[in-house]
């Protein structure tokens, strides 16, 4: 089993920055892909970004503003969010999984609120 603990959410003004962190513990040997999703009120959960090996992928809404990185020594994935917009307001969820989706783990979610 893998436990994910997120931190770094909060309230920020438009144009500001936040950095989310997600630390994994437990049986992490199966983890190949780390990512971030978000869910705004009344909307479906959507992928924000993921990282697998040296490859990163971003939603169009995140390109150029968000950066996903990982620290393998700390079993932690980060999401640096710059130039935040009110439409970025959502609960952000950390996701870690095996490449085949045989093992999928979610964080508890952290609220990000961007005021205009």
Secondary structure by P-SEA (a helix, b strand, c coil): cbbbbbcbbbbbcccbbbbbbbbbccccccccccbbbbbcccccccccccccccbbbbcccccccbbbbbcccccbbbbbbcccccccccbbbbbbbcccccbbbbccbbbbbbcc
